[in-house]
Amino acid sequence: MSSSFSKYGLWLTPIALFALLAFGFGFNGLYGQDSHEYLRFAKAWKMSGFAPDLVQEFQWPVGFPLGGILLSYVGLPMMWSLNIVSLLAAIGTLVMTSKLIEQLYDGKTGYLWLILGGASQVYFIRGGVLVMSDMLCAFFVVSTYYHLVRYRAKKQTLAILLMLISAAAAFFTRYASVPLLIPPVVAGAFVLFRSGSKALKVSGVLFLTAILSLLVWSNNRFLALSGGLFHQWDIGNLLSLTVQNDDGSYVKTVPNVLYVFANFFHIGYLTMGIILIPFYKRCKPALKEKTLWIGLCLYLLVLVGLETQNYRFLILSHPLVLVVLFGAFDGLSDGLTKKGIRTIFLCGVLSFNAAFFYYSFSKTFAMHNAEKQVSNTLKEIDHDGLVYTFYVDQSFSSYGVNNKVENLYLERYDSFEKGALVIFNPVQFDQQWNGTKVMDNWQNLTTNYALDTLKKLDNNWTFYAIK
């Protein structure tokens, strides 16, 4: 594959994927609680004229919804503005990662590598089509490292200031990025205060003062989150497979000690990961950048001790892993070229990635469709009273449902209002949520109340009326 084809393919692949899903299948990027909450907050914050009290009530950093709000001023609906922020972030992340590879590997381009290991890998690139903050944060994280490396190469003052701005933007997009940001920020601060330029020192002091002020303004959410992670972190989670908490009970596929290396070996993140192992010695140029591997180690150290596994968390670190492993891919590519099978191998990887994308994303798409179908069915039933439900209620505001909702997850109800609706999926919830408030409430309903089945959808979501 030619260099020019790979270069254009790097940013055309996310665009083509976005267009296919949005216009071919009607996928609007909304999936799960986080995406709907980002949309709700962005709409409310814009309509309020950026009221600070809404920020205080919002549980996450405001960087991503702010990006959607700013883009919406060109006339786009808020949902599509947030969609496009994720898409542009995906393109920007891939391009910035290629620039970082070029800096560390003496001008070599990583376009083809980033298509194979990034743009076509479902666990990573779906962050560019979902209304979620992960990809935007990944862009700011990789930008932080790029500007630090560029400063060391060019000694340009602007680069170190851009590094600090990128780090601040990453923090105010996802707090989880902090372990990845500590090494470059410490290195950047050292450069600032060691500099002989008074103007640079003053700029650095003013910038750091502004960031600290913003931290105070953003209240104690970061400290609360950090405290929660600290209490959750346990060395026993490295090998434990069973989880029992407020989110129910389930068994992990692999222990955390393997899960945290998904960027290196999972077929959803890097199909050819295992094949690269013999070529790791070619990764030395990237490993010489100590901030890079220290940041990765800190991030994985946090994730490995947490009770919860979520492959979304690894989106933030994936671009840096691709930078580190580019040398190994370069060695593999040279070997395949000598054997005359490079093109066949590359086509095989792309074909496998496409097949696994279809398999994996179909589950995301099914839940997305379920949310829309439940909301549309509720509007068709034309019930304007109380609704008891769980799991899908976060999508109601996104699809124009204004009913009062009681969430079966939040508390155990002693009694239920007659005439109200219940929207439930007993097949989906029976195993994971057994022994929790959700199933206790369902048991109460089925034991002590007569339920009239109004509608059952193909995905087992069922509408009941309480008699």
ZAPA-90791 format. One record per residue (C-alpha): residue number from 0; x, y, z. Coordinates in nm, 2 decimals. Each point is the difference from the previous one (the first is absolute). Example, Ala and Ser with C-alpha at 12.3 -4.5 7.8 and 13.67 -1.06 7.14 Angstrom:
2
<r 0,<1.23,-0.45,0.78>>
<r 1,<0.14,0.34,-0.07>>
END
This chain:
467
<r 0,<0.00,0.00,0.00>>
<r 1,<0.14,0.34,-0.10>>
<r 2,<0.09,0.27,0.25>>
<r 3,<-0.25,0.25,-0.15>>
<r 4,<-0.28,-0.26,0.02>>
<r 5,<0.08,-0.07,0.36>>
<r 6,<0.02,0.37,0.08>>
<r 7,<-0.34,0.08,-0.14>>
<r 8,<-0.15,-0.33,0.13>>
<r 9,<0.10,0.10,0.36>>
<r 10,<-0.26,0.28,0.02>>
<r 11,<-0.24,-0.13,-0.27>>
<r 12,<-0.06,-0.33,0.19>>
<r 13,<-0.17,0.17,0.30>>
<r 14,<-0.20,0.22,-0.23>>
<r 15,<-0.12,-0.29,-0.21>>
<r 16,<-0.09,-0.20,0.31>>
<r 17,<-0.19,0.30,0.15>>
<r 18,<-0.19,0.05,-0.32>>
<r 19,<-0.09,-0.37,-0.04>>
<r 20,<-0.13,-0.03,0.35>>
<r 21,<-0.18,0.34,0.01>>
<r 22,<-0.16,0.01,-0.35>>
<r 23,<0.00,-0.37,-0.08>>
<r 24,<-0.13,-0.14,0.33>>
<r 25,<-0.14,0.30,0.18>>
<r 26,<0.25,-0.02,0.29>>
<r 27,<0.00,0.33,0.18>>
<r 28,<0.29,-0.06,0.25>>
<r 29,<-0.23,-0.04,0.30>>
<r 30,<0.07,-0.31,0.20>>
<r 31,<-0.01,-0.06,0.38>>
<r 32,<-0.04,0.24,0.29>>
<r 33,<0.31,0.22,-0.06>>
<r 34,<-0.09,0.10,-0.36>>
<r 35,<-0.36,0.11,0.10>>
<r 36,<0.12,0.18,0.30>>
<r 37,<0.26,0.20,-0.21>>
<r 38,<-0.28,0.09,-0.24>>
<r 39,<-0.24,0.10,0.27>>
<r 40,<0.26,0.22,0.18>>
<r 41,<0.13,0.16,-0.32>>
<r 42,<-0.36,0.11,-0.09>>
<r 43,<-0.08,0.12,0.35>>
<r 44,<0.33,0.19,0.04>>
<r 45,<-0.03,0.18,-0.33>>
<r 46,<-0.36,0.10,0.06>>
<r 47,<0.09,0.13,0.35>>
<r 48,<0.27,0.22,-0.14>>
<r 49,<0.28,-0.20,0.16>>
<r 50,<-0.14,0.02,0.35>>
<r 51,<0.26,-0.11,0.25>>
<r 52,<-0.25,-0.18,0.22>>
<r 53,<-0.06,-0.25,-0.27>>
<r 54,<0.37,-0.08,-0.01>>
<r 55,<0.00,-0.06,0.37>>
<r 56,<-0.27,-0.26,-0.04>>
<r 57,<0.16,-0.17,-0.30>>
<r 58,<0.21,-0.30,0.11>>
<r 59,<0.26,0.01,-0.27>>
<r 60,<0.24,0.25,-0.15>>
<r 61,<-0.15,0.24,-0.24>>
<r 62,<0.26,-0.01,-0.29>>
<r 63,<-0.19,-0.23,-0.23>>
<r 64,<-0.35,0.16,0.03>>
<r 65,<0.16,0.35,-0.03>>
<r 66,<0.15,-0.11,-0.33>>
<r 67,<-0.34,-0.11,-0.12>>
<r 68,<-0.16,0.32,0.11>>
<r 69,<0.26,0.21,-0.18>>
<r 70,<-0.04,-0.20,-0.32>>
<r 71,<-0.38,0.03,0.02>>
<r 72,<0.03,0.37,-0.05>>
<r 73,<0.06,-0.07,-0.38>>
<r 74,<-0.36,-0.12,-0.01>>
<r 75,<0.03,-0.37,0.07>>
<r 76,<-0.24,-0.18,0.24>>
<r 77,<0.17,-0.07,0.33>>
<r 78,<0.00,-0.38,-0.05>>
<r 79,<0.18,0.03,-0.33>>
<r 80,<0.24,0.26,0.14>>
<r 81,<0.11,-0.24,0.27>>
<r 82,<0.02,-0.28,-0.27>>
<r 83,<0.23,0.21,-0.22>>
<r 84,<0.22,0.10,0.30>>
<r 85,<0.07,-0.37,0.05>>
<r 86,<0.06,-0.05,-0.37>>
<r 87,<0.24,0.29,-0.03>>
<r 88,<0.18,-0.12,0.32>>
<r 89,<0.05,-0.34,-0.15>>
<r 90,<0.15,0.15,-0.31>>
<r 91,<0.21,0.24,0.21>>
<r 92,<0.12,-0.28,0.22>>
<r 93,<0.12,-0.21,-0.29>>
<r 94,<0.17,0.29,-0.17>>
<r 95,<0.17,0.12,0.32>>
<r 96,<0.11,-0.36,0.08>>
<r 97,<0.16,-0.02,-0.35>>
<r 98,<0.19,0.32,0.07>>
<r 99,<0.12,-0.13,0.34>>
<r 100,<0.12,-0.32,-0.18>>
<r 101,<0.18,0.21,-0.26>>
<r 102,<0.18,0.20,0.28>>
<r 103,<0.11,-0.31,0.19>>
<r 104,<0.09,-0.22,-0.30>>
<r 105,<0.21,0.24,-0.20>>
<r 106,<-0.26,0.11,-0.25>>
<r 107,<-0.16,-0.34,-0.07>>
<r 108,<-0.37,0.02,-0.08>>
<r 109,<-0.24,-0.21,0.20>>
<r 110,<-0.31,0.04,-0.23>>
<r 111,<-0.05,-0.36,-0.09>>
<r 112,<0.07,-0.12,0.35>>
<r 113,<-0.26,0.24,0.14>>
<r 114,<-0.26,-0.13,-0.24>>
<r 115,<0.07,-0.36,0.09>>
<r 116,<0.03,0.06,0.38>>
<r 117,<-0.23,0.30,0.05>>
<r 118,<-0.24,0.11,-0.27>>
<r 119,<-0.12,-0.35,-0.08>>
<r 120,<0.00,-0.14,0.36>>
<r 121,<-0.35,0.00,0.14>>
<r 122,<0.08,0.05,0.37>>
<r 123,<0.19,0.32,-0.08>>
<r 124,<-0.17,0.16,-0.30>>
<r 125,<-0.36,-0.04,0.14>>
<r 126,<0.10,0.28,0.23>>
<r 127,<-0.01,0.22,-0.30>>
<r 128,<-0.36,-0.08,-0.08>>
<r 129,<-0.15,0.01,0.35>>
<r 130,<-0.12,0.30,0.19>>
<r 131,<0.26,-0.05,0.27>>
<r 132,<0.31,0.19,0.13>>
<r 133,<0.26,-0.28,-0.05>>
<r 134,<0.13,0.09,-0.34>>
<r 135,<0.02,0.37,0.06>>
<r 136,<0.21,-0.07,0.31>>
<r 137,<0.22,-0.24,-0.19>>
<r 138,<0.07,0.28,-0.25>>
<r 139,<0.11,0.24,0.28>>
<r 140,<0.21,-0.27,0.17>>
<r 141,<0.20,-0.09,-0.32>>
<r 142,<0.03,0.38,-0.07>>
<r 143,<0.15,0.05,0.34>>
<r 144,<0.28,-0.26,-0.08>>
<r 145,<0.05,0.13,-0.35>>
<r 146,<0.06,0.36,0.10>>
<r 147,<0.24,-0.11,0.28>>
<r 148,<0.20,-0.21,-0.25>>
<r 149,<-0.01,0.28,-0.25>>
<r 150,<0.13,0.25,0.25>>
<r 151,<0.30,-0.23,0.07>>
<r 152,<0.07,-0.02,-0.37>>
<r 153,<-0.06,0.36,-0.10>>
<r 154,<0.03,0.20,0.33>>
<r 155,<-0.30,0.21,-0.09>>
<r 156,<-0.17,0.18,0.28>>
<r 157,<-0.34,-0.04,-0.16>>
<r 158,<0.03,-0.38,0.01>>
<r 159,<0.04,-0.01,0.38>>
<r 160,<-0.30,0.23,0.05>>
<r 161,<-0.21,-0.20,-0.24>>
<r 162,<0.10,-0.31,0.20>>
<r 163,<-0.13,0.15,0.32>>
<r 164,<-0.32,0.12,-0.17>>
<r 165,<-0.06,-0.35,-0.15>>
<r 166,<0.05,-0.16,0.35>>
<r 167,<-0.25,0.24,0.16>>
<r 168,<-0.25,-0.07,-0.28>>
<r 169,<0.04,-0.38,0.05>>
<r 170,<-0.05,0.04,0.38>>
<r 171,<-0.32,0.20,-0.06>>
<r 172,<-0.13,-0.25,-0.24>>
<r 173,<0.06,-0.32,0.20>>
<r 174,<0.15,-0.01,0.35>>
<r 175,<0.11,-0.35,-0.06>>
<r 176,<0.28,0.14,-0.22>>
<r 177,<0.20,0.12,0.30>>
<r 178,<0.24,-0.30,0.02>>
<r 179,<0.09,0.05,-0.36>>
<r 180,<0.05,0.37,0.04>>
<r 181,<0.22,0.00,0.31>>
<r 182,<0.34,-0.08,-0.17>>
<r 183,<-0.03,0.25,-0.29>>
<r 184,<-0.13,0.28,0.22>>
<r 185,<0.27,-0.05,0.26>>
<r 186,<0.26,0.00,-0.28>>
<r 187,<-0.16,0.31,-0.16>>
<r 188,<-0.01,0.18,0.34>>
<r 189,<0.37,-0.08,0.05>>
<r 190,<0.08,0.15,-0.34>>
<r 191,<-0.20,0.31,0.07>>
<r 192,<0.17,0.08,0.33>>
<r 193,<0.34,-0.10,-0.12>>
<r 194,<-0.03,0.23,-0.30>>
<r 195,<0.21,0.31,-0.01>>
<r 196,<-0.29,0.20,-0.16>>
<r 197,<-0.18,0.22,0.25>>
<r 198,<-0.29,0.02,-0.24>>
<r 199,<-0.03,-0.38,-0.01>>
<r 200,<0.02,-0.03,0.38>>
<r 201,<-0.27,0.27,0.05>>
<r 202,<-0.22,-0.17,-0.26>>
<r 203,<0.04,-0.33,0.17>>
<r 204,<-0.08,0.14,0.34>>
<r 205,<-0.31,0.18,-0.13>>
<r 206,<-0.11,-0.31,-0.19>>
<r 207,<0.04,-0.23,0.30>>
<r 208,<-0.18,0.25,0.22>>
<r 209,<-0.29,0.01,-0.24>>
<r 210,<-0.02,-0.38,0.00>>
<r 211,<0.00,-0.02,0.38>>
<r 212,<-0.27,0.26,0.01>>
<r 213,<-0.21,-0.21,-0.24>>
<r 214,<0.06,-0.30,0.22>>
<r 215,<-0.14,0.19,0.30>>
<r 216,<-0.29,0.13,-0.21>>
<r 217,<-0.09,-0.35,-0.12>>
<r 218,<-0.07,-0.09,0.37>>
<r 219,<0.10,-0.33,0.15>>
<r 220,<-0.11,-0.24,-0.27>>
<r 221,<0.35,-0.10,-0.09>>
<r 222,<0.10,-0.06,0.36>>
<r 223,<-0.32,-0.20,0.06>>
<r 224,<0.07,-0.21,-0.31>>
<r 225,<0.36,-0.05,0.11>>
<r 226,<-0.11,-0.10,0.35>>
<r 227,<-0.25,-0.25,-0.15>>
<r 228,<0.27,-0.16,-0.22>>
<r 229,<0.24,-0.01,0.29>>
<r 230,<-0.25,-0.19,0.22>>
<r 231,<-0.09,-0.23,-0.29>>
<r 232,<0.36,-0.09,-0.09>>
<r 233,<0.10,-0.33,0.14>>
<r 234,<0.29,-0.23,-0.08>>
<r 235,<-0.25,-0.29,0.00>>
<r 236,<-0.16,0.13,-0.31>>
<r 237,<0.30,-0.09,-0.21>>
<r 238,<-0.11,-0.37,-0.02>>
<r 239,<-0.36,0.01,0.12>>
<r 240,<-0.26,-0.10,-0.25>>
<r 241,<-0.32,0.04,0.20>>
<r 242,<-0.16,0.34,0.06>>
<r 243,<-0.28,0.07,0.24>>
<r 244,<-0.10,0.36,0.06>>
<r 245,<-0.29,0.24,-0.04>>
<r 246,<0.00,-0.07,-0.38>>
<r 247,<-0.08,-0.36,0.06>>
<r 248,<0.22,-0.31,-0.03>>
<r 249,<0.19,-0.13,-0.30>>
<r 250,<0.31,-0.19,-0.09>>
<r 251,<0.28,0.16,-0.19>>
<r 252,<0.13,-0.17,-0.31>>
<r 253,<0.36,0.06,0.10>>
<r 254,<0.17,0.14,0.32>>
<r 255,<0.11,0.36,0.01>>
<r 256,<0.36,-0.09,-0.04>>
<r 257,<-0.08,-0.11,-0.35>>
<r 258,<-0.28,0.25,-0.07>>
<r 259,<0.23,0.30,0.04>>
<r 260,<0.22,-0.12,-0.29>>
<r 261,<-0.29,-0.01,-0.24>>
<r 262,<0.16,0.28,-0.20>>
<r 263,<0.29,-0.23,-0.08>>
<r 264,<-0.18,-0.33,-0.06>>
<r 265,<-0.39,0.01,-0.02>>
<r 266,<-0.13,-0.04,-0.35>>
<r 267,<-0.24,0.29,0.06>>
<r 268,<0.30,0.23,0.05>>
<r 269,<0.29,-0.16,-0.18>>
<r 270,<-0.06,-0.30,-0.22>>
<r 271,<0.37,-0.07,-0.07>>
<r 272,<0.11,0.06,0.36>>
<r 273,<0.15,-0.34,0.07>>
<r 274,<0.18,-0.01,-0.33>>
<r 275,<0.20,0.31,0.09>>
<r 276,<0.17,-0.14,0.31>>
<r 277,<0.31,-0.13,-0.18>>
<r 278,<0.05,0.35,-0.14>>
<r 279,<-0.02,0.20,0.33>>
<r 280,<0.37,0.08,-0.01>>
<r 281,<-0.08,0.24,-0.28>>
<r 282,<-0.21,0.21,0.25>>
<r 283,<0.31,0.16,0.16>>
<r 284,<-0.04,0.35,-0.16>>
<r 285,<-0.34,0.04,0.17>>
<r 286,<0.11,-0.15,0.33>>
<r 287,<0.28,0.26,0.02>>
<r 288,<-0.28,0.25,0.06>>
<r 289,<-0.03,-0.08,0.37>>
<r 290,<-0.32,0.20,0.06>>
<r 291,<-0.18,-0.22,-0.26>>
<r 292,<0.05,-0.33,0.17>>
<r 293,<-0.02,0.14,0.35>>
<r 294,<-0.34,0.15,-0.08>>
<r 295,<-0.12,-0.33,-0.14>>
<r 296,<0.13,-0.19,0.30>>
<r 297,<-0.18,0.24,0.24>>
<r 298,<-0.32,-0.03,-0.19>>
<r 299,<0.00,-0.38,-0.01>>
<r 300,<0.10,-0.01,0.37>>
<r 301,<-0.32,0.19,0.08>>
<r 302,<-0.22,-0.22,-0.22>>
<r 303,<0.14,-0.33,0.11>>
<r 304,<-0.12,0.04,0.36>>
<r 305,<-0.35,0.12,-0.07>>
<r 306,<-0.29,-0.23,0.05>>
<r 307,<-0.17,0.10,-0.33>>
<r 308,<0.12,-0.08,-0.35>>
<r 309,<-0.10,0.22,-0.28>>
<r 310,<0.18,-0.01,-0.34>>
<r 311,<-0.10,0.36,-0.05>>
<r 312,<0.26,0.10,0.25>>
<r 313,<0.28,-0.12,-0.23>>
<r 314,<-0.09,0.24,-0.28>>
<r 315,<0.20,0.27,0.18>>
<r 316,<0.32,-0.20,0.00>>
<r 317,<-0.04,-0.17,-0.34>>
<r 318,<0.17,0.27,-0.21>>
<r 319,<0.31,-0.01,0.23>>
<r 320,<0.01,-0.38,-0.03>>
<r 321,<-0.01,0.04,-0.38>>
<r 322,<0.29,0.24,0.02>>
<r 323,<0.21,-0.24,0.22>>
<r 324,<-0.08,-0.30,-0.23>>
<r 325,<0.06,0.17,-0.33>>
<r 326,<0.36,-0.12,0.00>>
<r 327,<-0.11,-0.36,0.04>>
<r 328,<-0.25,0.04,-0.29>>
<r 329,<0.28,0.15,-0.21>>
<r 330,<0.21,-0.30,0.06>>
<r 331,<-0.28,-0.24,-0.08>>
<r 332,<-0.07,0.20,-0.32>>
<r 333,<0.36,-0.03,-0.11>>
<r 334,<-0.01,-0.38,0.05>>
<r 335,<-0.33,-0.04,-0.19>>
<r 336,<0.13,0.21,-0.28>>
<r 337,<0.31,-0.23,-0.04>>
<r 338,<-0.23,-0.30,-0.02>>
<r 339,<-0.23,0.17,-0.25>>
<r 340,<-0.31,-0.04,0.21>>
<r 341,<-0.04,0.34,0.15>>
<r 342,<-0.31,0.10,-0.21>>
<r 343,<-0.17,-0.33,0.07>>
<r 344,<0.06,0.04,0.37>>
<r 345,<-0.13,0.36,0.01>>
<r 346,<-0.31,-0.09,-0.19>>
<r 347,<-0.06,-0.29,0.24>>
<r 348,<0.03,0.22,0.30>>
<r 349,<-0.24,0.26,-0.14>>
<r 350,<-0.25,-0.27,-0.09>>
<r 351,<0.01,-0.15,0.35>>
<r 352,<-0.04,0.35,0.15>>
<r 353,<-0.30,0.06,-0.21>>
<r 354,<-0.16,-0.33,0.10>>
<r 355,<0.07,0.05,0.37>>
<r 356,<-0.13,0.36,-0.03>>
<r 357,<-0.33,-0.14,-0.14>>
<r 358,<-0.02,-0.26,0.28>>
<r 359,<0.08,0.24,0.29>>
<r 360,<-0.18,0.31,-0.11>>
<r 361,<-0.32,-0.19,-0.07>>
<r 362,<-0.04,-0.03,0.38>>
<r 363,<0.04,0.37,0.04>>
<r 364,<-0.24,0.06,-0.29>>
<r 365,<-0.26,-0.24,0.16>>
<r 366,<0.00,0.19,0.32>>
<r 367,<-0.02,0.33,-0.18>>
<r 368,<-0.30,-0.13,-0.19>>
<r 369,<-0.16,-0.13,0.32>>
<r 370,<0.02,0.34,0.15>>
<r 371,<-0.17,0.16,-0.30>>
<r 372,<-0.26,-0.27,-0.02>>
<r 373,<-0.10,0.02,0.36>>
<r 374,<-0.03,0.38,-0.01>>
<r 375,<-0.20,-0.01,-0.32>>
<r 376,<-0.23,-0.27,0.13>>
<r 377,<-0.06,0.20,0.32>>
<r 378,<-0.11,0.30,-0.21>>
<r 379,<-0.22,-0.23,-0.21>>
<r 380,<-0.17,-0.13,0.31>>
<r 381,<-0.07,0.36,0.09>>
<r 382,<0.02,-0.04,0.38>>
<r 383,<0.08,0.33,0.17>>
<r 384,<0.02,-0.14,0.35>>
<r 385,<0.27,-0.17,0.22>>
<r 386,<0.24,-0.25,-0.15>>
<r 387,<0.20,-0.25,0.20>>
<r 388,<0.31,-0.13,-0.19>>
<r 389,<0.37,-0.05,0.00>>
<r 390,<0.29,0.02,-0.25>>
<r 391,<-0.18,0.18,-0.28>>
<r 392,<-0.14,0.30,0.19>>
<r 393,<0.31,0.20,-0.06>>
<r 394,<-0.08,0.01,-0.37>>
<r 395,<-0.35,0.14,0.05>>
<r 396,<0.09,0.37,-0.01>>
<r 397,<0.20,-0.05,-0.32>>
<r 398,<-0.30,-0.13,-0.18>>
<r 399,<-0.26,0.23,0.13>>
<r 400,<-0.16,-0.20,0.28>>
<r 401,<-0.10,0.22,0.29>>
<r 402,<-0.17,-0.25,0.23>>
<r 403,<0.08,0.00,0.37>>
<r 404,<0.23,-0.30,0.06>>
<r 405,<0.08,-0.21,0.30>>
<r 406,<0.32,-0.19,-0.04>>
<r 407,<-0.01,-0.36,0.14>>
<r 408,<0.37,0.01,0.07>>
<r 409,<0.00,0.29,0.24>>
<r 410,<-0.22,-0.13,0.28>>
<r 411,<-0.22,-0.29,0.12>>
<r 412,<-0.36,0.10,-0.03>>
<r 413,<-0.25,-0.12,0.26>>
<r 414,<-0.29,0.08,-0.23>>
<r 415,<-0.06,0.09,-0.36>>
<r 416,<-0.25,0.25,-0.15>>
<r 417,<-0.30,-0.17,-0.17>>
<r 418,<-0.05,0.11,-0.36>>
<r 419,<0.37,0.07,-0.04>>
<r 420,<0.21,-0.18,-0.27>>
<r 421,<0.29,-0.23,0.05>>
<r 422,<0.26,-0.04,-0.27>>
<r 423,<0.22,-0.30,0.07>>
<r 424,<0.22,-0.27,-0.16>>
<r 425,<-0.02,-0.30,0.23>>
<r 426,<0.21,-0.22,-0.24>>
<r 427,<0.29,0.25,-0.01>>
<r 428,<0.00,0.08,0.37>>
<r 429,<-0.07,-0.33,0.17>>
<r 430,<0.36,-0.11,0.04>>
<r 431,<0.22,0.30,0.05>>
<r 432,<-0.24,0.20,0.22>>
<r 433,<-0.12,-0.29,0.21>>
<r 434,<0.01,0.10,0.37>>
<r 435,<0.00,0.37,-0.07>>
<r 436,<-0.27,0.27,0.04>>
<r 437,<-0.09,-0.05,-0.37>>
<r 438,<-0.11,-0.36,0.03>>
<r 439,<-0.14,0.05,0.35>>
<r 440,<-0.23,0.26,-0.14>>
<r 441,<-0.10,-0.22,-0.29>>
<r 442,<-0.07,-0.29,0.25>>
<r 443,<-0.22,0.23,0.20>>
<r 444,<-0.19,0.11,-0.31>>
<r 445,<-0.06,-0.35,-0.14>>
<r 446,<-0.09,-0.14,0.35>>
<r 447,<-0.23,0.27,0.13>>
<r 448,<-0.15,0.17,-0.31>>
<r 449,<-0.18,-0.10,-0.31>>
<r 450,<0.19,0.11,-0.31>>
<r 451,<-0.18,0.04,-0.33>>
<r 452,<0.24,-0.06,-0.30>>
<r 453,<-0.05,0.29,-0.24>>
<r 454,<0.29,-0.06,-0.25>>
<r 455,<0.30,-0.23,-0.03>>
<r 456,<0.29,0.10,-0.23>>
<r 457,<0.22,-0.24,-0.19>>
<r 458,<0.29,0.07,0.23>>
<r 459,<-0.20,-0.11,0.31>>
<r 460,<-0.08,0.35,0.12>>
<r 461,<-0.36,-0.03,0.13>>
<r 462,<-0.26,0.27,0.09>>
<r 463,<-0.23,-0.08,0.29>>
<r 464,<-0.28,0.19,0.17>>
<r 465,<-0.04,-0.03,0.37>>
<r 466,<-0.37,-0.09,0.09>>
END
